[in-house]
Amino acid sequence: MWIALNVANVTQFDVYPFILLNLAFSLQAAYAAPLILLAQTRQADRDKALADADARHREDLAKAHLERQEIATRQSEQILGLLEQNTQLTKMTQQLSARIEKLTDEIHRRVLSAAS
């Protein structure tokens, strides 16, 4: 609109090279450029902070995963130890039951032979 008014000779406040218009655009660029750079710097700082937080979170997750894995390994070892103890106790119980059965049979035979 600025250019159309001046080219159509409706007004003559800024003739063909449009120096006043260039000056206005230069002024706008002069204050907009630092604001844009400042916004980009702040966004870069935010992105870096988010990336750092994300990296720390991933490291914490990996550490927690390793800790859970170690706990699971220890618990598996404990369960295997308990199963071995249970197996040994079961074998001892079978052996004792067999001995009790033999002793019972022997006592029964002696009682029967003493009664005869």
N, CA, C and O atoms as CSV, one atom per row, in Angstrom:
chain,resi,resn,atom,element,x,y,z
A,1,MET,N,N,0.830,-1.181,0.000
A,1,MET,CA,C,0.000,0.000,0.000
A,1,MET,C,C,0.880,1.252,0.000
A,1,MET,O,O,0.594,2.219,-0.706
A,2,TRP,N,N,1.954,1.226,0.799
A,2,TRP,CA,C,2.922,2.331,0.860
A,2,TRP,C,C,3.459,2.621,-0.536
A,2,TRP,O,O,3.475,3.766,-0.987
A,3,ILE,N,N,3.904,1.546,-1.219
A,3,ILE,CA,C,4.491,1.703,-2.548
A,3,ILE,C,C,3.430,2.155,-3.544
A,3,ILE,O,O,3.694,3.027,-4.372
A,4,ALA,N,N,2.234,1.576,-3.477
A,4,ALA,CA,C,1.169,1.923,-4.432
A,4,ALA,C,C,0.794,3.395,-4.321
A,4,ALA,O,O,0.594,4.050,-5.344
A,5,LEU,N,N,0.693,3.928,-3.118
A,5,LEU,CA,C,0.338,5.347,-2.938
A,5,LEU,C,C,1.417,6.267,-3.509
A,5,LEU,O,O,1.112,7.298,-4.108
A,6,ASN,N,N,2.673,5.886,-3.319
A,6,ASN,CA,C,3.759,6.736,-3.805
A,6,ASN,C,C,3.972,6.602,-5.310
A,6,ASN,O,O,4.324,7.588,-5.958
A,7,VAL,N,N,3.773,5.430,-5.884
A,7,VAL,CA,C,3.923,5.246,-7.330
A,7,VAL,C,C,2.767,5.918,-8.066
A,7,VAL,O,O,2.977,6.497,-9.132
A,8,ALA,N,N,1.557,5.852,-7.525
A,8,ALA,CA,C,0.383,6.444,-8.166
A,8,ALA,C,C,0.341,7.965,-7.986
A,8,ALA,O,O,-0.604,8.613,-8.435
A,9,ASN,N,N,1.346,8.530,-7.342
A,9,ASN,CA,C,1.433,9.964,-7.090
A,9,ASN,C,C,0.267,10.492,-6.271
A,9,ASN,O,O,-0.100,11.662,-6.380
A,10,VAL,N,N,-0.313,9.622,-5.448
A,10,VAL,CA,C,-1.355,10.087,-4.538
A,10,VAL,C,C,-0.703,10.924,-3.447
A,10,VAL,O,O,-1.268,11.911,-2.977
A,11,THR,N,N,0.469,10.521,-3.064
A,11,THR,CA,C,1.239,11.253,-2.058
A,11,THR,C,C,2.706,11.222,-2.455
A,11,THR,O,O,3.125,10.328,-3.190
A,12,GLN,N,N,3.476,12.158,-1.996
A,12,GLN,CA,C,4.882,12.235,-2.396
A,12,GLN,C,C,5.804,12.240,-1.180
A,12,GLN,O,O,6.879,12.837,-1.244
A,13,PHE,N,N,5.423,11.596,-0.073
A,13,PHE,CA,C,6.284,11.648,1.111
A,13,PHE,C,C,7.453,10.672,1.045
A,13,PHE,O,O,8.403,10.812,1.815
A,14,ASP,N,N,7.411,9.647,0.112
A,14,ASP,CA,C,8.536,8.709,-0.040
A,14,ASP,C,C,8.586,8.293,-1.497
A,14,ASP,O,O,7.889,7.362,-1.901
A,15,VAL,N,N,9.400,8.970,-2.289
A,15,VAL,CA,C,9.451,8.722,-3.735
A,15,VAL,C,C,10.247,7.467,-4.049
A,15,VAL,O,O,10.708,6.772,-3.144
A,16,TYR,N,N,10.408,7.175,-5.354
A,16,TYR,CA,C,10.822,5.872,-5.872
A,16,TYR,C,C,11.864,5.073,-5.109
A,16,TYR,O,O,11.552,3.917,-4.824
A,17,PRO,N,N,13.015,5.504,-4.748
A,17,PRO,CA,C,13.874,4.518,-4.082
A,17,PRO,C,C,13.312,4.075,-2.729
A,17,PRO,O,O,13.864,3.174,-2.098
A,18,PHE,N,N,12.223,4.698,-2.282
A,18,PHE,CA,C,11.514,4.318,-1.042
A,18,PHE,C,C,12.480,4.220,0.141
A,18,PHE,O,O,12.510,3.207,0.840
A,19,ILE,N,N,13.239,5.239,0.355
A,19,ILE,CA,C,14.239,5.277,1.416
A,19,ILE,C,C,13.580,5.217,2.788
A,19,ILE,O,O,14.083,4.534,3.680
A,20,LEU,N,N,12.488,5.903,2.968
A,20,LEU,CA,C,11.796,5.877,4.260
A,20,LEU,C,C,11.274,4.471,4.574
A,20,LEU,O,O,11.331,4.019,5.717
A,21,LEU,N,N,10.764,3.787,3.541
A,21,LEU,CA,C,10.282,2.416,3.722
A,21,LEU,C,C,11.454,1.492,4.073
A,21,LEU,O,O,11.340,0.657,4.970
A,22,ASN,N,N,12.577,1.642,3.366
A,22,ASN,CA,C,13.769,0.853,3.681
A,22,ASN,C,C,14.244,1.122,5.104
A,22,ASN,O,O,14.650,0.208,5.822
A,23,LEU,N,N,14.186,2.378,5.494
A,23,LEU,CA,C,14.582,2.739,6.846
A,23,LEU,C,C,13.668,2.075,7.885
A,23,LEU,O,O,14.138,1.606,8.921
A,24,ALA,N,N,12.378,2.039,7.601
A,24,ALA,CA,C,11.423,1.390,8.513
A,24,ALA,C,C,11.706,-0.113,8.619
A,24,ALA,O,O,11.692,-0.684,9.709
A,25,PHE,N,N,11.965,-0.745,7.461
A,25,PHE,CA,C,12.276,-2.177,7.481
A,25,PHE,C,C,13.600,-2.446,8.198
A,25,PHE,O,O,13.724,-3.424,8.935
A,26,SER,N,N,14.583,-1.579,7.980
A,26,SER,CA,C,15.873,-1.739,8.655
A,26,SER,C,C,15.715,-1.594,10.157
A,26,SER,O,O,16.326,-2.339,10.923
A,27,LEU,N,N,14.907,-0.648,10.578
A,27,LEU,CA,C,14.653,-0.463,12.007
A,27,LEU,C,C,13.988,-1.704,12.599
A,27,LEU,O,O,14.359,-2.181,13.672
A,28,GLN,N,N,13.004,-2.206,11.874
A,28,GLN,CA,C,12.313,-3.418,12.348
A,28,GLN,C,C,13.289,-4.585,12.429
A,28,GLN,O,O,13.254,-5.345,13.397
A,29,ALA,N,N,14.154,-4.741,11.437
A,29,ALA,CA,C,15.131,-5.827,11.437
A,29,ALA,C,C,16.149,-5.636,12.553
A,29,ALA,O,O,16.620,-6.612,13.137
A,30,ALA,N,N,16.493,-4.381,12.854
A,30,ALA,CA,C,17.496,-4.104,13.875
A,30,ALA,C,C,17.029,-4.527,15.258
A,30,ALA,O,O,17.843,-4.999,16.052
A,31,TYR,N,N,15.757,-4.377,15.572
A,31,TYR,CA,C,15.310,-4.821,16.898
A,31,TYR,C,C,14.788,-6.255,16.875
A,31,TYR,O,O,14.757,-6.907,17.919
A,32,ALA,N,N,14.372,-6.770,15.702
A,32,ALA,CA,C,13.843,-8.138,15.639
A,32,ALA,C,C,14.965,-9.177,15.663
A,32,ALA,O,O,14.814,-10.230,16.284
A,33,ALA,N,N,16.079,-8.899,15.001
A,33,ALA,CA,C,17.165,-9.887,14.909
A,33,ALA,C,C,17.704,-10.276,16.287
A,33,ALA,O,O,17.832,-11.470,16.561
A,34,PRO,N,N,18.027,-9.316,17.168
A,34,PRO,CA,C,18.505,-9.734,18.492
A,34,PRO,C,C,17.456,-10.504,19.288
A,34,PRO,O,O,17.792,-11.418,20.041
A,35,LEU,N,N,16.197,-10.139,19.122
A,35,LEU,CA,C,15.140,-10.882,19.826
A,35,LEU,C,C,15.049,-12.315,19.320
A,35,LEU,O,O,14.865,-13.249,20.101
A,36,ILE,N,N,15.180,-12.480,18.008
A,36,ILE,CA,C,15.138,-13.833,17.433
A,36,ILE,C,C,16.336,-14.642,17.915
A,36,ILE,O,O,16.193,-15.804,18.296
A,37,LEU,N,N,17.521,-14.026,17.899
A,37,LEU,CA,C,18.718,-14.730,18.376
A,37,LEU,C,C,18.606,-15.085,19.851
A,37,LEU,O,O,19.005,-16.173,20.268
A,38,LEU,N,N,18.062,-14.166,20.637
A,38,LEU,CA,C,17.866,-14.436,22.058
A,38,LEU,C,C,16.895,-15.590,22.263
A,38,LEU,O,O,17.124,-16.457,23.106
A,39,ALA,N,N,15.811,-15.602,21.492
A,39,ALA,CA,C,14.839,-16.699,21.594
A,39,ALA,C,C,15.476,-18.026,21.184
A,39,ALA,O,O,15.224,-19.059,21.804
A,40,GLN,N,N,16.301,-17.994,20.135
A,40,GLN,CA,C,16.976,-19.223,19.704
A,40,GLN,C,C,17.945,-19.715,20.775
A,40,GLN,O,O,18.042,-20.916,21.028
A,41,THR,N,N,18.657,-18.786,21.399
A,41,THR,CA,C,19.590,-19.168,22.461
A,41,THR,C,C,18.841,-19.785,23.640
A,41,THR,O,O,19.263,-20.799,24.197
A,42,ARG,N,N,17.741,-19.166,24.005
A,42,ARG,CA,C,16.949,-19.717,25.120
A,42,ARG,C,C,16.388,-21.076,24.766
A,42,ARG,O,O,16.368,-21.980,25.601
A,43,GLN,N,N,15.928,-21.231,23.519
A,43,GLN,CA,C,15.397,-22.526,23.100
A,43,GLN,C,C,16.510,-23.570,23.099
A,43,GLN,O,O,16.285,-24.716,23.487
A,44,ALA,N,N,17.702,-23.181,22.669
A,44,ALA,CA,C,18.839,-24.118,22.688
A,44,ALA,C,C,19.170,-24.518,24.125
A,44,ALA,O,O,19.473,-25.679,24.400
A,45,ASP,N,N,19.107,-23.543,25.043
A,45,ASP,CA,C,19.354,-23.861,26.456
A,45,ASP,C,C,18.295,-24.821,26.986
A,45,ASP,O,O,18.611,-25.763,27.714
A,46,ARG,N,N,17.037,-24.580,26.619
A,46,ARG,CA,C,15.960,-25.490,27.048
A,46,ARG,C,C,16.158,-26.882,26.474
A,46,ARG,O,O,15.998,-27.882,27.173
A,47,ASP,N,N,16.509,-26.937,25.183
A,47,ASP,CA,C,16.733,-28.238,24.547
A,47,ASP,C,C,17.889,-28.979,25.214
A,47,ASP,O,O,17.815,-30.191,25.418
A,48,LYS,N,N,18.958,-28.252,25.556
A,48,LYS,CA,C,20.098,-28.878,26.224
A,48,LYS,C,C,19.703,-29.385,27.602
A,48,LYS,O,O,20.086,-30.484,28.002
A,49,ALA,N,N,18.932,-28.575,28.326
A,49,ALA,CA,C,18.488,-28.999,29.661
A,49,ALA,C,C,17.601,-30.234,29.565
A,49,ALA,O,O,17.722,-31.156,30.372
A,50,LEU,N,N,16.708,-30.251,28.573
A,50,LEU,CA,C,15.839,-31.424,28.393
A,50,LEU,C,C,16.657,-32.652,27.994
A,50,LEU,O,O,16.396,-33.760,28.463
A,51,ALA,N,N,17.641,-32.446,27.130
A,51,ALA,CA,C,18.483,-33.575,26.714
A,51,ALA,C,C,19.280,-34.111,27.897
A,51,ALA,O,O,19.416,-35.324,28.058
A,52,ASP,N,N,19.806,-33.211,28.724
A,52,ASP,CA,C,20.544,-33.646,29.914
A,52,ASP,C,C,19.636,-34.401,30.882
A,52,ASP,O,O,20.014,-35.440,31.423
A,53,ALA,N,N,18.438,-33.866,31.091
A,53,ALA,CA,C,17.491,-34.533,31.989
A,53,ALA,C,C,17.105,-35.899,31.434
A,53,ALA,O,O,16.976,-36.868,32.183
A,54,ASP,N,N,16.921,-35.968,30.120
A,54,ASP,CA,C,16.572,-37.242,29.485
A,54,ASP,C,C,17.713,-38.240,29.635
A,54,ASP,O,O,17.484,-39.418,29.909
A,55,ALA,N,N,18.946,-37.764,29.454
A,55,ALA,CA,C,20.104,-38.658,29.606
A,55,ALA,C,C,20.219,-39.159,31.038
A,55,ALA,O,O,20.483,-40.340,31.264
A,56,ARG,N,N,20.018,-38.255,32.020
A,56,ARG,CA,C,20.065,-38.683,33.426
A,56,ARG,C,C,18.963,-39.692,33.713
A,56,ARG,O,O,19.179,-40.671,34.428
A,57,HIS,N,N,17.777,-39.450,33.153
A,57,HIS,CA,C,16.656,-40.368,33.376
A,57,HIS,C,C,16.976,-41.745,32.791
A,57,HIS,O,O,16.713,-42.769,33.421
A,58,ARG,N,N,17.550,-41.762,31.573
A,58,ARG,CA,C,17.915,-43.045,30.970
A,58,ARG,C,C,18.991,-43.756,31.794
A,58,ARG,O,O,18.944,-44.977,31.950
A,59,GLU,N,N,19.961,-42.998,32.321
A,59,GLU,CA,C,20.995,-43.598,33.168
A,59,GLU,C,C,20.390,-44.155,34.445
A,59,GLU,O,O,20.759,-45.243,34.888
A,60,ASP,N,N,19.458,-43.411,35.042
A,60,ASP,CA,C,18.791,-43.897,36.260
A,60,ASP,C,C,17.998,-45.164,35.981
A,60,ASP,O,O,18.001,-46.102,36.779
A,61,LEU,N,N,17.312,-45.181,34.827
A,61,LEU,CA,C,16.560,-46.388,34.459
A,61,LEU,C,C,17.490,-47.579,34.260
A,61,LEU,O,O,17.190,-48.689,34.701
A,62,ALA,N,N,18.620,-47.347,33.595
A,62,ALA,CA,C,19.575,-48.435,33.370
A,62,ALA,C,C,20.137,-48.935,34.697
A,62,ALA,O,O,20.289,-50.140,34.899
A,63,LYS,N,N,20.443,-48.003,35.602
A,63,LYS,CA,C,20.968,-48.388,36.918
A,63,LYS,C,C,19.925,-49.187,37.703
A,63,LYS,O,O,20.245,-50.211,38.307
A,64,ALA,N,N,18.684,-48.715,37.690
A,64,ALA,CA,C,17.609,-49.429,38.390
A,64,ALA,C,C,17.398,-50.812,37.776
A,64,ALA,O,O,17.138,-51.780,38.491
A,65,HIS,N,N,17.509,-50.902,36.455
A,65,HIS,CA,C,17.355,-52.199,35.785
A,65,HIS,C,C,18.455,-53.161,36.232
A,65,HIS,O,O,18.188,-54.328,36.520
A,66,LEU,N,N,19.688,-52.668,36.289
A,66,LEU,CA,C,20.795,-53.517,36.742
A,66,LEU,C,C,20.599,-53.958,38.189
A,66,LEU,O,O,20.858,-55.113,38.529
A,67,GLU,N,N,20.142,-53.038,39.043
A,67,GLU,CA,C,19.902,-53.395,40.443
A,67,GLU,C,C,18.822,-54.465,40.555
A,67,GLU,O,O,18.966,-55.426,41.311
A,68,ARG,N,N,17.728,-54.292,39.790
A,68,ARG,CA,C,16.658,-55.303,39.816
A,68,ARG,C,C,17.158,-56.635,39.288
A,68,ARG,O,O,16.769,-57.692,39.786
A,69,GLN,N,N,18.022,-56.586,38.280
A,69,GLN,CA,C,18.560,-57.817,37.723
A,69,GLN,C,C,19.463,-58.523,38.745
A,69,GLN,O,O,19.423,-59.748,38.867
A,70,GLU,N,N,20.269,-57.757,39.472
A,70,GLU,CA,C,21.120,-58.346,40.509
A,70,GLU,C,C,20.280,-58.955,41.626
A,70,GLU,O,O,20.584,-60.042,42.117
A,71,ILE,N,N,19.231,-58.255,42.023
A,71,ILE,CA,C,18.333,-58.777,43.065
A,71,ILE,C,C,17.685,-60.075,42.591
A,71,ILE,O,O,17.592,-61.045,43.343
A,72,ALA,N,N,17.238,-60.080,41.336
A,72,ALA,CA,C,16.613,-61.287,40.788
A,72,ALA,C,C,17.606,-62.441,40.741
A,72,ALA,O,O,17.243,-63.586,41.014
A,73,THR,N,N,18.851,-62.147,40.399
A,73,THR,CA,C,19.876,-63.193,40.365
A,73,THR,C,C,20.117,-63.759,41.763
A,73,THR,O,O,20.195,-64.974,41.948
A,74,ARG,N,N,20.233,-62.857,42.750
A,74,ARG,CA,C,20.435,-63.326,44.130
A,74,ARG,C,C,19.245,-64.159,44.605
A,74,ARG,O,O,19.423,-65.198,45.241
A,75,GLN,N,N,18.042,-63.703,44.296
A,75,GLN,CA,C,16.855,-64.450,44.716
A,75,GLN,C,C,16.803,-65.811,44.028
A,75,GLN,O,O,16.409,-66.802,44.641
A,76,SER,N,N,17.199,-65.861,42.757
A,76,SER,CA,C,17.235,-67.151,42.054
A,76,SER,C,C,18.230,-68.088,42.710
A,76,SER,O,O,17.958,-69.278,42.875
A,77,GLU,N,N,19.388,-67.550,43.085
A,77,GLU,CA,C,20.382,-68.380,43.767
A,77,GLU,C,C,19.855,-68.876,45.108
A,77,GLU,O,O,20.068,-70.031,45.476
A,78,GLN,N,N,19.166,-67.999,45.836
A,78,GLN,CA,C,18.590,-68.404,47.129
A,78,GLN,C,C,17.532,-69.489,46.927
A,78,GLN,O,O,17.471,-70.456,47.687
A,79,ILE,N,N,16.708,-69.323,45.903
A,79,ILE,CA,C,15.664,-70.332,45.631
A,79,ILE,C,C,16.306,-71.665,45.274
A,79,ILE,O,O,15.851,-72.715,45.727
A,80,LEU,N,N,17.368,-71.627,44.458
A,80,LEU,CA,C,18.052,-72.877,44.115
A,80,LEU,C,C,18.654,-73.529,45.353
A,80,LEU,O,O,18.590,-74.749,45.506
A,81,GLY,N,N,19.239,-72.723,46.240
A,81,GLY,CA,C,19.778,-73.263,47.486
A,81,GLY,C,C,18.691,-73.891,48.333
A,81,GLY,O,O,18.881,-74.974,48.887
A,82,LEU,N,N,17.560,-73.226,48.439
A,82,LEU,CA,C,16.437,-73.774,49.219
A,82,LEU,C,C,15.896,-75.052,48.590
A,82,LEU,O,O,15.526,-75.985,49.302
A,83,LEU,N,N,15.846,-75.100,47.264
A,83,LEU,CA,C,15.390,-76.323,46.595
A,83,LEU,C,C,16.349,-77.482,46.862
A,83,LEU,O,O,15.910,-78.613,47.072
A,84,GLU,N,N,17.644,-77.211,46.856
A,84,GLU,CA,C,18.624,-78.260,47.159
A,84,GLU,C,C,18.453,-78.751,48.596
A,84,GLU,O,O,18.495,-79.953,48.859
A,85,GLN,N,N,18.258,-77.799,49.530
A,85,GLN,CA,C,18.030,-78.187,50.923
A,85,GLN,C,C,16.754,-79.011,51.044
A,85,GLN,O,O,16.709,-79.998,51.779
A,86,ASN,N,N,15.721,-78.599,50.320
A,86,ASN,CA,C,14.455,-79.334,50.352
A,86,ASN,C,C,14.654,-80.748,49.806
A,86,ASN,O,O,14.110,-81.711,50.347
A,87,THR,N,N,15.441,-80.866,48.727
A,87,THR,CA,C,15.713,-82.188,48.153
A,87,THR,C,C,16.471,-83.056,49.156
A,87,THR,O,O,16.148,-84.231,49.328
A,88,GLN,N,N,17.472,-82.487,49.816
A,88,GLN,CA,C,18.234,-83.236,50.819
A,88,GLN,C,C,17.337,-83.663,51.979
A,88,GLN,O,O,17.419,-84.798,52.447
A,89,LEU,N,N,16.480,-82.748,52.441
A,89,LEU,CA,C,15.567,-83.094,53.537
A,89,LEU,C,C,14.592,-84.189,53.113
A,89,LEU,O,O,14.258,-85.069,53.907
A,90,THR,N,N,14.141,-84.137,51.879
A,90,THR,CA,C,13.230,-85.167,51.379
A,90,THR,C,C,13.940,-86.521,51.340
A,90,THR,O,O,13.354,-87.538,51.712
A,91,LYS,N,N,15.197,-86.541,50.893
A,91,LYS,CA,C,15.961,-87.791,50.869
A,91,LYS,C,C,16.178,-88.319,52.283
A,91,LYS,O,O,16.039,-89.515,52.539
A,92,MET,N,N,16.524,-87.402,53.206
A,92,MET,CA,C,16.711,-87.828,54.601
A,92,MET,C,C,15.417,-88.380,55.170
A,92,MET,O,O,15.427,-89.375,55.895
A,93,THR,N,N,14.285,-87.727,54.837
A,93,THR,CA,C,12.984,-88.199,55.311
A,93,THR,C,C,12.702,-89.597,54.764
A,93,THR,O,O,12.210,-90.458,55.494
A,94,GLN,N,N,13.009,-89.831,53.490
A,94,GLN,CA,C,12.803,-91.158,52.897
A,94,GLN,C,C,13.692,-92.196,53.579
A,94,GLN,O,O,13.245,-93.307,53.867
A,95,GLN,N,N,14.950,-91.834,53.838
A,95,GLN,CA,C,15.862,-92.769,54.496
A,95,GLN,C,C,15.372,-93.092,55.907
A,95,GLN,O,O,15.362,-94.250,56.326
A,96,LEU,N,N,14.963,-92.038,56.638
A,96,LEU,CA,C,14.460,-92.268,57.992
A,96,LEU,C,C,13.179,-93.097,57.972
A,96,LEU,O,O,12.980,-93.971,58.815
A,97,SER,N,N,12.314,-92.809,56.998
A,97,SER,CA,C,11.078,-93.600,56.894
A,97,SER,C,C,11.390,-95.060,56.609
A,97,SER,O,O,10.742,-95.955,57.151
A,98,ALA,N,N,12.388,-95.301,55.753
A,98,ALA,CA,C,12.784,-96.683,55.444
A,98,ALA,C,C,13.361,-97.355,56.687
A,98,ALA,O,O,13.048,-98.515,56.954
A,99,ARG,N,N,14.189,-96.659,57.446
A,99,ARG,CA,C,14.753,-97.223,58.674
A,99,ARG,C,C,13.662,-97.515,59.701
A,99,ARG,O,O,13.668,-98.551,60.365
A,100,ILE,N,N,12.708,-96.555,59.815
A,100,ILE,CA,C,11.599,-96.774,60.756
A,100,ILE,C,C,10.799,-98.001,60.336
A,100,ILE,O,O,10.385,-98.808,61.168
A,101,GLU,N,N,10.589,-98.124,59.016
A,101,GLU,CA,C,9.836,-99.288,58.533
A,101,GLU,C,C,10.586,-100.584,58.840
A,101,GLU,O,O,9.968,-101.565,59.253
A,102,LYS,N,N,11.909,-100.605,58.646
A,102,LYS,CA,C,12.708,-101.791,58.958
A,102,LYS,C,C,12.658,-102.101,60.450
A,102,LYS,O,O,12.470,-103.248,60.856
A,103,LEU,N,N,12.832,-101.047,61.264
A,103,LEU,CA,C,12.804,-101.255,62.713
A,103,LEU,C,C,11.422,-101.747,63.161
A,103,LEU,O,O,11.315,-102.612,64.031
A,104,THR,N,N,10.377,-101.192,62.562
A,104,THR,CA,C,9.027,-101.620,62.908
A,104,THR,C,C,8.830,-103.088,62.542
A,104,THR,O,O,8.273,-103.863,63.319
A,105,ASP,N,N,9.298,-103.463,61.337
A,105,ASP,CA,C,9.195,-104.871,60.925
A,105,ASP,C,C,9.993,-105.777,61.863
A,105,ASP,O,O,9.530,-106.859,62.223
A,106,GLU,N,N,11.186,-105.340,62.256
A,106,GLU,CA,C,12.014,-106.146,63.149
A,106,GLU,C,C,11.361,-106.283,64.520
A,106,GLU,O,O,11.340,-107.369,65.100
A,107,ILE,N,N,10.820,-105.158,65.042
A,107,ILE,CA,C,10.129,-105.209,66.335
A,107,ILE,C,C,8.920,-106.129,66.225
A,107,ILE,O,O,8.652,-106.926,67.124
A,108,HIS,N,N,8.201,-106.013,65.125
A,108,HIS,CA,C,7.014,-106.849,64.932
A,108,HIS,C,C,7.406,-108.326,64.894
A,108,HIS,O,O,6.734,-109.159,65.502
A,109,ARG,N,N,8.497,-108.661,64.179
A,109,ARG,CA,C,8.953,-110.041,64.131
A,109,ARG,C,C,9.375,-110.536,65.503
A,109,ARG,O,O,9.057,-111.667,65.870
A,110,ARG,N,N,10.082,-109.718,66.266
A,110,ARG,CA,C,10.559,-110.129,67.613
A,110,ARG,C,C,9.380,-110.316,68.559
A,110,ARG,O,O,9.354,-111.232,69.381
A,111,VAL,N,N,8.391,-109.406,68.415
A,111,VAL,CA,C,7.202,-109.558,69.278
A,111,VAL,C,C,6.481,-110.845,68.924
A,111,VAL,O,O,6.034,-111.563,69.818
A,112,LEU,N,N,6.357,-111.151,67.642
A,112,LEU,CA,C,5.678,-112.366,67.221
A,112,LEU,C,C,6.464,-113.612,67.625
A,112,LEU,O,O,5.882,-114.616,68.035
A,113,SER,N,N,7.803,-113.540,67.504
A,113,SER,CA,C,8.602,-114.709,67.892
A,113,SER,C,C,8.613,-114.854,69.414
A,113,SER,O,O,8.691,-115.978,69.908
A,114,ALA,N,N,8.538,-113.775,70.164
A,114,ALA,CA,C,8.508,-113.867,71.623
A,114,ALA,C,C,7.142,-114.360,72.068
A,114,ALA,O,O,7.055,-115.022,73.102
A,115,ALA,N,N,6.100,-114.079,71.357
A,115,ALA,CA,C,4.761,-114.502,71.724
A,115,ALA,C,C,4.549,-115.978,71.365
A,115,ALA,O,O,3.632,-116.604,71.897
A,116,SER,N,N,5.349,-116.533,70.502
A,116,SER,CA,C,5.134,-117.905,70.116
A,116,SER,C,C,5.760,-118.853,71.032
A,116,SER,O,O,5.661,-120.063,70.831
